[in-house]
Amino acid sequence: MAKKIISLTVVALMSFYAAGLTVAAQTKSQAVSTSLDESRPRSVAPKGSQGVIVDTRTLGPGEMVTPTEEAAIQTQINAVYSSFYNSYRLGPGDVVAIYIDKHPEDSVQRVAVSPVGRIYFPLMGDISVVGKTLPQLQEYFTNAVAEFIKDPRLTLALLEAQSAKVGVLGDVKTPGVMVMTRPLRVLDAITLAGGILDTGSSNVSILRQYEDGRVQVLNADVKKILKGKANPEENAFLRPGDTVIVHGNLFKTITKISSMVGVTTLVTFMTRGGR
């Protein structure tokens, strides 16, 4: 364990990013199935020195993601992660770690929430954690451990979030990750995210990752859905792990964005819970 325990949010982000970056590299080595621009020729170069398959098709000017745009997208993704970790309530199957600085013998590297919502922490015994947020539990554990350790520096990290999740990114009022407590359609998810901003488009994309790493891009037109003129699949029920992207000033194109490390990491997190 590291000598100095960093803050809850950063630890959690690093845990998921470390897992996600590995899968992101694997994802890039898979064929990306997309319903966008299928009529345009796509050629795939042989694996390069880094073992990554490169998409060599010619991109139009509107498809390029500039460094500034990429930074803005990553900022939104980071905010989504932070909001999720601060509001997420633990449930059965979730996996956490409890780190106590300079006390590795009392730390817990990995413990799963039991079907009845409890974990075992050696210093405190059997503890109920279901329904509580990570900040709530960190404060509780820190106060409780203070009876045994003077001025404890304790960090609670979420290693795996097993609840069914969907994400909404782009030009919506409140981009974020939401736990599916009920079946959600595309329009439901956008509504829960506060609706589309004035800068947003009615055209949205759904990123869907499969177990073999393939990422499929589906399209929907919100205006058609609202008018009842959309195809049934455009407002179909979302699957756990889907990420809805509302195009606009931020996400102007999906061709390159769907292969960005930050976006791919988020999609992997949504699908695999950080594993």
Secondary structure, 3 states (H helix, E strand, C coil): CCCCCCCHHHHHHHHHHHHHHHHHHHHHCCCCEECCCCCCCCCECCCCCCCCCCECCCCCHHHCCCHHHHHHHHHHHHHHHHHHHHHCECCCCCEEEEEECCCHHHCEEEEECCCCCEEEECCCEEEECCCCEHHHHHHHHHHHHCCCCCCCCEEEEEEECCCCEEEEEECECCCEEEECCCCCEHHHHHHHCCCECCCEEEEEEEEEECCCCCEEEEEEEHHHHHHCCCCHHHHCECCCCCEEEEEECCCCCCCCHHHCHHHHHHHHHHHHCCC
